[in-house]
Amino acid sequence: MAFFEDGFTKDKIVVMYALQKLAAEPTREQMTTFFGQYDLMPFFELQSAVYELEEGGFLAAVPRPYGQAYCLTPRGKDTLAMFIERVPQSKLAQVDAFADAYREKLRRQTQYASFAERTGGGAFRVTLKAMELDGEILRINILLPDEASARLAQKAWPERAPAIYRTILAKLGKEDSDEAQ
């Protein structure tokens, strides 16, 4: 791997470029999935690049409702702008194509989360959350009879959360005709 004059590797530039193209603040796990799923960079090189970028102040780890997320700092944006032309266009085009495909999945993962835990008696407590960048907008805790029901609820949540949220808002903002009298 060739080094730039100031010690930046192409891997680091590619990581910063991918963060910019994803237009989201992914967790380390989500970045690992993105780079691994599309075979953009080996696991250890990615982890090393992220660590070094964070230590150098080019990336910031920011707490979000869905976990510790990463974003470019102003220093990272400036550095990316200075060195982007040194990365092969084919690599940038590859990141562009994969970022477009992954962006919606990432948005759903960061906007809708679910967790399940076994309670006494074999039931499962499922927590379903809808989030904005600054916090939760909806949290539902529901007790389900078995693991299969819990998994089904978790699987359906990202797709159905917007409709459930709209329904709750509509029901809460509407007066019943019986109560109005």
KOLTITOR-917090 format. One line per field, with one value per residue (C-alpha): residue in three letters; residue number from 0; x, y, z. Coordinates in steps of 0.001 Angstrom, whole numbers, always signed. Layout:
BEGIN
residu	c(ALA | ...)
num	c(NUM | ...)
x	c(X | ...)
y	c(Y | ...)
z	c(Z | ...)
END
This chain:
BEGIN
residu	c(MET | ALA | PHE | PHE | GLU | ASP | GLY | PHE | THR | LYS | ASP | LYS | ILE | VAL | VAL | MET | TYR | ALA | LEU | GLN | LYS | LEU | ALA | ALA | GLU | PRO | THR | ARG | GLU | GLN | MET | THR | THR | PHE | PHE | GLY | GLN | TYR | ASP | LEU | MET | PRO | PHE | PHE | GLU | LEU | GLN | SER | ALA | VAL | TYR | GLU | LEU | GLU | GLU | GLY | GLY | PHE | LEU | ALA | ALA | VAL | PRO | ARG | PRO | TYR | GLY | GLN | ALA | TYR | CYS | LEU | THR | PRO | ARG | GLY | LYS | ASP | THR | LEU | ALA | MET | PHE | ILE | GLU | ARG | VAL | PRO | GLN | SER | LYS | LEU | ALA | GLN | VAL | ASP | ALA | PHE | ALA | ASP | ALA | TYR | ARG | GLU | LYS | LEU | ARG | ARG | GLN | THR | GLN | TYR | ALA | SER | PHE | ALA | GLU | ARG | THR | GLY | GLY | GLY | ALA | PHE | ARG | VAL | THR | LEU | LYS | ALA | MET | GLU | LEU | ASP | GLY | GLU | ILE | LEU | ARG | ILE | ASN | ILE | LEU | LEU | PRO | ASP | GLU | ALA | SER | ALA | ARG | LEU | ALA | GLN | LYS | ALA | TRP | PRO | GLU | ARG | ALA | PRO | ALA | ILE | TYR | ARG | THR | ILE | LEU | ALA | LYS | LEU | GLY | LYS | GLU | ASP | SER | ASP | GLU | ALA | GLN)
num	c(0 | 1 | 2 | 3 | 4 | 5 | 6 | 7 | 8 | 9 | 10 | 11 | 12 | 13 | 14 | 15 | 16 | 17 | 18 | 19 | 20 | 21 | 22 | 23 | 24 | 25 | 26 | 27 | 28 | 29 | 30 | 31 | 32 | 33 | 34 | 35 | 36 | 37 | 38 | 39 | 40 | 41 | 42 | 43 | 44 | 45 | 46 | 47 | 48 | 49 | 50 | 51 | 52 | 53 | 54 | 55 | 56 | 57 | 58 | 59 | 60 | 61 | 62 | 63 | 64 | 65 | 66 | 67 | 68 | 69 | 70 | 71 | 72 | 73 | 74 | 75 | 76 | 77 | 78 | 79 | 80 | 81 | 82 | 83 | 84 | 85 | 86 | 87 | 88 | 89 | 90 | 91 | 92 | 93 | 94 | 95 | 96 | 97 | 98 | 99 | 100 | 101 | 102 | 103 | 104 | 105 | 106 | 107 | 108 | 109 | 110 | 111 | 112 | 113 | 114 | 115 | 116 | 117 | 118 | 119 | 120 | 121 | 122 | 123 | 124 | 125 | 126 | 127 | 128 | 129 | 130 | 131 | 132 | 133 | 134 | 135 | 136 | 137 | 138 | 139 | 140 | 141 | 142 | 143 | 144 | 145 | 146 | 147 | 148 | 149 | 150 | 151 | 152 | 153 | 154 | 155 | 156 | 157 | 158 | 159 | 160 | 161 | 162 | 163 | 164 | 165 | 166 | 167 | 168 | 169 | 170 | 171 | 172 | 173 | 174 | 175 | 176 | 177 | 178 | 179 | 180)
x	c(+0 | +1535 | +1630 | +937 | +3470 | +1733 | +1175 | -2335 | -3033 | -5526 | -7555 | -8119 | -9220 | -11594 | -13114 | -13677 | -15063 | -17473 | -18720 | -19358 | -21159 | -23326 | -24714 | -25429 | -23666 | -23042 | -21836 | -18555 | -20550 | -22494 | -19269 | -17772 | -20843 | -20733 | -17039 | -17222 | -20461 | -19115 | -15518 | -14189 | -11549 | -10347 | -11636 | -8361 | -7363 | -10764 | -10589 | -7078 | -8045 | -11095 | -9049 | -6275 | -8743 | -10540 | -7268 | -6107 | -9299 | -10519 | -13525 | -15633 | -17524 | -20870 | -23418 | -26739 | -29881 | -28887 | -25306 | -21905 | -21904 | -19087 | -18977 | -16330 | -14919 | -14117 | -10475 | -11541 | -13574 | -10651 | -8221 | -10584 | -10906 | -7093 | -6316 | -9349 | -7728 | -5012 | -7477 | -8162 | -11433 | -12417 | -12308 | -14368 | -16915 | -17173 | -17843 | -20394 | -22349 | -22350 | -23147 | -26258 | -27370 | -26605 | -27884 | -31563 | -30686 | -28445 | -31157 | -33632 | -31115 | -30387 | -34016 | -35705 | -34298 | -35637 | -34474 | -35911 | -35247 | -36616 | -38666 | -39518 | -42046 | -40719 | -42332 | -40315 | -40334 | -39765 | -38765 | -39415 | -37953 | -38244 | -35521 | -34412 | -30818 | -31570 | -33458 | -36339 | -39699 | -41483 | -40827 | -43133 | -42598 | -44704 | -44796 | -45057 | -45675 | -42673 | -39425 | -41009 | -43503 | -40706 | -38573 | -41548 | -42268 | -38610 | -38458 | -41645 | -40790 | -38562 | -41091 | -44217 | -42936 | -43894 | -47505 | -47732 | -46366 | -48867 | -51734 | -50807 | -50550 | -53882 | -55601 | -54130 | -54985 | -58588 | -61551 | -64004 | -67561 | -68733 | -66265 | -67176 | -70769)
y	c(+0 | +3300 | +6081 | +9725 | +12324 | +12988 | +9351 | +8977 | +5720 | +5310 | +3111 | +6041 | +8268 | +5550 | +5250 | +9014 | +9046 | +6210 | +8044 | +11114 | +9106 | +7161 | +10498 | +8949 | +8348 | +4587 | +2598 | +701 | -2500 | -930 | +307 | -3163 | -4676 | -2150 | -2643 | -6417 | -7019 | -5263 | -6480 | -2928 | -3458 | -6306 | -6272 | -5516 | -2749 | -1122 | -1353 | +70 | +2927 | +3849 | +3756 | +5923 | +8384 | +8758 | +9150 | +11782 | +13800 | +13077 | +11065 | +11653 | +9000 | +10510 | +8880 | +8339 | +6496 | +3554 | +3388 | +5022 | +6570 | +7963 | +11171 | +13222 | +16152 | +19438 | +18312 | +15034 | +16845 | +19151 | +16241 | +14273 | +17228 | +17562 | +13890 | +12425 | +12745 | +10300 | +7424 | +5522 | +6556 | +2905 | +2552 | +5737 | +4556 | +1241 | +3036 | +5303 | +2370 | +401 | +3443 | +4082 | +486 | +468 | +3948 | +2961 | -96 | +2039 | +4677 | +2057 | +542 | +3908 | +5040 | +1838 | -474 | -3474 | -5604 | -8776 | -10375 | -13489 | -12884 | -15340 | -17867 | -18135 | -14976 | -12314 | -8568 | -6763 | -3112 | -1339 | +2137 | +4839 | +7476 | +10789 | +12001 | +13814 | +11003 | +8576 | +9624 | +6384 | +3397 | +421 | -2337 | -5391 | -8813 | -11658 | -15332 | -16901 | -16343 | -16829 | -14021 | -11780 | -12376 | -11726 | -8400 | -7388 | -8304 | -6389 | -3272 | -1343 | -1694 | -1044 | +1541 | +4632 | +3440 | +2489 | +5898 | +7722 | +5616 | +6378 | +10102 | +10071 | +8210 | +10473 | +13654 | +12735 | +13205 | +10319 | +11340 | +9886 | +12007 | +15225 | +15085)
z	c(+0 | -1082 | +1454 | +732 | +1839 | +5172 | +6081 | +4692 | +2947 | +160 | +2519 | +4852 | +1989 | +771 | +4267 | +4438 | +902 | +1722 | +4820 | +2711 | +24 | +2451 | +3649 | +7037 | +10320 | +10435 | +13405 | +13182 | +12654 | +9781 | +8178 | +8549 | +6894 | +4047 | +3290 | +3749 | +1843 | -1239 | -812 | -708 | +1970 | +4186 | +7770 | +9587 | +7178 | +7679 | +11468 | +11457 | +9147 | +11250 | +14457 | +12998 | +11466 | +14779 | +16699 | +14210 | +14482 | +10941 | +12122 | +15206 | +17141 | +18098 | +20415 | +18641 | +19748 | +17545 | +18849 | +18505 | +15017 | +12896 | +10909 | +9155 | +11084 | +9317 | +9300 | +7660 | +5000 | +4182 | +3978 | +1763 | -602 | -815 | -1510 | -3272 | -6711 | -5638 | -5326 | -8559 | -10216 | -10507 | -6712 | -6232 | -8810 | -6970 | -3665 | -5387 | -6795 | -3567 | -1417 | -3494 | -2977 | +772 | +1707 | +2133 | +4214 | +6411 | +6812 | +7976 | +10397 | +11959 | +12025 | +13234 | +15884 | +17738 | +20642 | +22138 | +25491 | +27130 | +30261 | +32994 | +31759 | +28187 | +26788 | +24954 | +25596 | +22320 | +22202 | +18918 | +18388 | +15744 | +15911 | +14515 | +14830 | +18066 | +19781 | +19890 | +18508 | +19372 | +21629 | +21905 | +24461 | +23804 | +25427 | +22912 | +23681 | +21952 | +20101 | +16671 | +17343 | +18636 | +15531 | +13259 | +15002 | +14740 | +11071 | +10227 | +12244 | +9780 | +6978 | +9033 | +11528 | +9478 | +9090 | +12780 | +13797 | +11527 | +12887 | +16488 | +15745 | +13949 | +16794 | +19463 | +17577 | +16904 | +19200 | +19417 | +18574 | +21934 | +23896 | +22047 | +23338)
END
